[in-house]
Amino acid sequence: MTKFYVVHTDQNGERHQIGDAFEAATAEHALDTILIGADEADDGRYEVFVAKELP
């Protein structure tokens, strides 16, 4: 699996990473995991990025 991290932009335009990078099957699964864990709906201000593995 790939590691992803999730970022949310708040109403002030500031971006915040939600937790550490974690493994998920897809970017959509990563976002769903965060939303379910926080009992939140997708407000359209979440972004999911692939975590870069360091050599």
MILOFI-763462 format. One line per field, with one value per residue (C-alpha): residue number from 1; x, y, z. Coordinates in steps of 0.2 Angstrom, whole numbers, plus 5000, padded with zeros to 4 digits. Each point is the difference from the previous one (the first is absolute). Last residue first. Example, Ala and Ser with C-alpha at 12.3 -4.5 7.8 and 13.67 -1.06 7.14 Angstrom:
BEGIN
resi = c(2  1)
xx = c(5068  4994)
yy = c(4995  4983)
zz = c(5036  5003)
***
This chain:
BEGIN
resi = c(55  54  53  52  51  50  49  48  47  46  45  44  43  42  41  40  39  38  37  36  35  34  33  32  31  30  29  28  27  26  25  24  23  22  21  20  19  18  17  16  15  14  13  12  11  10  9  8  7  6  5  4  3  2  1)
xx = c(5079  4986  4983  4989  4983  4986  4989  4982  4991  4985  4990  4985  4990  5001  4989  5007  4999  5019  5005  4987  5007  5018  4997  4990  5015  5012  4988  4998  5019  5000  5005  5005  5015  5003  5009  4999  4985  4989  5011  4994  4998  4995  4988  4990  4986  5011  5010  5001  5015  5000  5016  5002  5011  4998  4995)
yy = c(5033  5011  4995  5014  5001  5000  5015  5001  5017  5005  5016  4993  5000  4981  4995  4997  4986  5003  4982  4998  5016  4994  4983  5006  5012  4985  4989  5013  5002  4981  4984  5009  5001  5014  5017  5009  5009  5012  5013  5018  5013  5018  5008  5008  4989  4985  4990  4982  4989  4981  4989  4984  4985  4987  4982)
zz = c(5003  5007  4995  4993  5008  4986  5003  5004  5000  5011  4997  4992  5016  5001  5014  5018  5013  5003  4997  4986  4991  5002  4994  4985  4996  5000  4990  4987  4998  4997  5009  5016  5011  5012  4999  5017  5007  4991  4991  5002  4986  5005  4988  5015  4998  5002  4987  5004  4996  4999  4999  4990  5001  4986  5002)
***
